[in-house]
Amino acid sequence: MSISQEQLQLIIQQQQQMLASQQQLMEALLAKISIQQDIPELKSIESYLNPIPEFIFDADSGHTFEAWFGRIEDIFRVEFAAMVDAKKVRLLLQKLGPNEHQKYKNHILPKHPREISFDETVNILNKMFGEQMSLFRIRYICLQLTREADEHYTTYAGRVNLQVERFKLNVLTSDQFKCLLFISGLNSPSDADVRMKLLSRMEHEEMTLQTVTGECQRLINLKEDSAMLETKSAAPSNHSVHAVKTSQRQKSAKSYKHHTKIAKPSTKCWYCGAWHFSRFCRFRNHRCTVCNKLGHKESVCRTRENLRSKPTKRPHQFQNKYINSIYSTRALSMADKRRYVELVVNGVHVRLQLDTASDITLISKRTWNLIGCPQVLPTEHTARNASGDILKLVGIIKCSVEFRDNYFTGNCYLTNRHDLDLIGIDWIDKINLWDVPLSEICMMKCTNSPRDLPMVHVAKKAITIEDLLQKHNKLFQNKLGCCTIGKAKLYLRQDVKPVFCPKRQVPYAATDKVDKELDRLEKLGVIQPVNYSAWAAPIVVVPKANGTIRLCADFSTGLNDALQSHSYPLPLPEDLFIKLNGGRYFSKLDLSEAYLQVEVDEGSRELLTINTHRGLYQFSRLPFGVKPAPAIFQQIMDTMLSNLEGVAVYLDDIIVVASSAHELMSRLDVVLNRISQAGFQLQKEKCQFMLDSVKYLGYIFDKDGRRPDPDNINANKNMPTPTDVTTLRSFLGMIGYYSMFVPQMYKLRHPLNQLLMANAKWHWTKECQYSFDEIKRILSSKLLLTHYNPNLEIIVAADASNYGIGAVISHRFPDGKEKPIAHVSRTLNPAERKYSQIEKEGLAIVFAVKKFHKMIYGRRFTLLTDHKPLLSIFGSKSGIPAYTANRLQRWAITLLAYDFRILYKSTEKFGQADVLSRLIANQKQESEDSIIATISLEEDIHQILQVAIKATPLSAEDIRRYTQEDGELKRIISYLEHGWPSHIDNKNIEQYAHRRNSLSLVDGCLMFGNRVIVPTSLRRKVMLELHAAHLGVARMKALARGYVY
């Protein structure tokens, strides 16, 4: 059988297709096998990388790249040795923090990270994120190291060990150590230039003590040679008598000395008043600035006593920096002829003697202390008096000066004298006194007398701000402002469905008040009525002590989860710290109803619809409790106050900082102008001016810089000794929480553990007290605290006991460990001790978020509690329960402003907060704000009780007395105060148990929400009174339900 050519070609084509198909199948199988072989390798890499913490650079805490990489270097050098450089670089960069990674990428541009070898990458990161201080500074700090008063010796030894390692003792030669001690002793201002030059050469290996001293002498010679050259080239001027060069003075002295060998003058020189021959006087052609005539010095001018003729007005300036400024007090040597001018220097009233013959202004040590000991800078100027004697100048000072309507920043010189305070022509020029007769000058005082100045937070820091506030009085009009530089726009996440919540029933007694509040908000332009909306949130009605109410929208019912986060970053702490560091004076500005001053974009208003008994309303202003609101508001604030020096803005907190009082007022003026132009209003009562210090994000800022706030550890330091097994167990629970950071903790707690053993008697021994004190010191040490870092997960834990509340804010690191940032606690006042247990736990949570407000507001955080019922009140996605005890309802509204998830943690695992609530120092006092807030809350609650009782024929005393006689109500009160049992055998009480979260005790009376619970024996009397009004059955029941239960 023959095969045609066409059939043969067809067979060959089919075989080729089969071969191609088989080849593709083999390639797929090989690829699959390769992937399966790579999976173990990938899992192996992940097992090494996952435990490695993320690198966050913090030079102040010693968190450098070198220290971090030193712990993991073996992984890359040994386990990953066979790996190509590009892959090792990629894995290394994955462990950098976001900021560090971005800085590295920017640094190496235009190169890409994969183009750089692994070793070179490590070297670059070492340089970028290495030690910021010079080696000399590190060594100098090490030599100044001392133990703190309450610091444990183990902790101190650890700090010594760390500083000595940074000291690099192993590479320090004996010559370098001698040079270190030599330069450390050059602390005089006159040594500034020498010190600077030596420091620049300090780290050279060839430095010896001989080369250092030789360098000092060389610098001295250079100064003298430079001064000599300047002397020869300087041209004479009209006021050269006040600016005599050193070499000229010496030359003249030699000439004078030569002539005195021949003869001595019989009288003083009439040109200058000195004892020499007039023909040799350098002042023969000098023009007097007092009478404007040639031929004499100001100190011997006959018209000096009476400034009837106007002196020549001239700007004062020095010719060069090597100046011997001359002052004279000869003509004013008699006390009754001295003239003084009173000025405000650095916010303090001082009196300076007027001296128009002095080039410079001088102050004494006494005045320097009076004006707050400002920084003294070194100076090379020298001063001579009329007799030619040298007056030593300690240094130069920069001051803010105020005289009448004149403000300026000027320099004056500090002397060692305690009685020498002169105002020279440098300041006379600046306050424009040349055209004023002497008699009037010396009668003039600063118009801002001390009694006219507002009181500030520290003595002698008073400064006039009334004119500034008067200038911007439109900012303090107690009305609602309207932002003109931006509107709030909200964006929904993809694929979300509108949430429309039905209106909540308003109590009959509150209907009129809700109507009035809706009318008020509509009149202000905060809300506007609408007929239709796909979105709607319910409202929460909060009564006030003055009889009015506050309306709040509950956007936790669905809108907040549906909104996208506003992608504008809140400022980082280090950015704010840079602006606050170096300040001596601070002011804080507070916006009135900040968010409500921002308009909502028309396209977003439907999302902010509320459902009321009168229908639907939309917010036209940004309301309280919308999740993206903080970021939106921060962006508006940054836009408004951009490019301003000394201004730190964090949400509605505006802090203005300056190095002098005058500078602060200048900056405040600019800030207030910006705020006014943007349409905002300020709350004058909450603004603070001329503060000496501010607390911010766990630190205190003042003239000495930044330091940790001691309140962060006071809760631990002031913890009293346990008095029973319960408080001891709470204390040991806290120890267990922190024991991962203290390996030797089990030894310290051994005596305390013995007290918890079965059948052990309570006997607090000296060993127990020693263990307790040592553990307390460790818990209060810096080793167990971390700095606030918004890039890390934030945990807030709060707990309450029968007599105190406590809270701790912590960071959770990538490896899962938690480390506290700050601890707080306080005792409960008598009113709060009567709260139910759930109310005490709720109070602890609100206390925590208010204390840590600056660290958590506008950021997502986790809230921990050991009281499970609070999860349904503070964390419910269905909103705040309609029937909730008044106090809990108010606190739930407060928490609407924060973005958090609330989790339950059993008491046994809640040691970090539990101990702070139980071990409360007796002397711990509440802050004024806490007292005021508590009083305000209790006044509101008592007002609600009085309104409810007035609708009945009963008095508060009747209800209180019969409640105590009612067996069932007494048991309910006991359950409220001490906790509800798991099983209740009484059916009537069981009905109340189902509503326990709506019950509260107010002034001895039980309340269910806003309604008073009437004791059984009084209920018939109330019903008869209501029936007697003949309102009808429905009306009578509605009235009863509005006030009583």
Secondary structure, 3 states (H helix, E strand, C coil): CCCCHHHHHHHHHHHHHHHHHHHHHHHHHHHHHHHHHHHHHHHHHHHHHCCCCCECCEHHHCECHHHHHHHHHHHHHHHCCCCCHHHHHHHHHHCECHHHHHHHHHHHCCCCHHHCCHHHHHHHHHHHCCCCCCHHHHHHHHHCCCCCCCCCHHHHHHHHHHHHHHHCHHHCCHHHHHHHHHHHCCCCHHHHHHHHHHHHCCCCCCCCHHHHHHHHHHHHHHHHHHHHHHHHHCCCCCCHHHEECHHHHHHHHHHHHHHHCCCCCCCCCCCCCCCCCHHHCCCCCCECCCCCCECCCHHHCCCCCCCCCCCCCCCCCCCCCCCEEECCCHHHCCHHHCCEEEEEECCEEEEEEECCCCCCCEECHHHHHHCCCCCEECCCCEEECCCCCEECEEEEEEEEEEECCEEEEEEEEEECCCCCCEECHHHHHHCCCCCCCHHHHCCCCCCCCHHHCCCCCCCCCCCCCHHHHHHCHHHCCCCCCCCCCCCECCCECCCCCCCECCCCCCCHHHHHHHHHHHHHHHHHCCEEEECCCCCEECEEEEECCCCCEEEEECHHHCHHHHECCCCCCCCCHHHHHHHHCCCCEEEEEEECCCHHHCEECHHHHHHHEEEECCEEEEECECCCCCCCHHHHHHHHHHHHCCCCCCEEEECCEEEEEECCHHHHHHHHHHHHHHHHHCCCCECHHHCEEEECCEEECCEEEECCEEEECCHHHHHHHCCCCCCCHHHHHHHHHHHHHHHHHCCCHHHHCHHHHHCCCCCCCCCCCHHHHHHHHHHHHHHCCHHHCCCCCCCCEEEEEEEECCCEEEEEEEEECCCCCEEEEEEEEEECCHHHHCCCHHHHHHHHHHHHHHHCHHHHCCCCEEEEECCCCHHHHHCCCCCCCCCCCHHHHHHHHHHCCCCEEEEECCHHHCHHHHHHHHCCCCCCCCCHHHHHHHHHHHHHHHHHHHHHHHCCCCCHHHHHHHHHHCHHHHHHHHHHHHCCCCCCCCHHHHHHHCCHHHEEEECCEEEECCEECCCHHHHHHHHHHHHHCCCCHHHHHHHHHHHEC
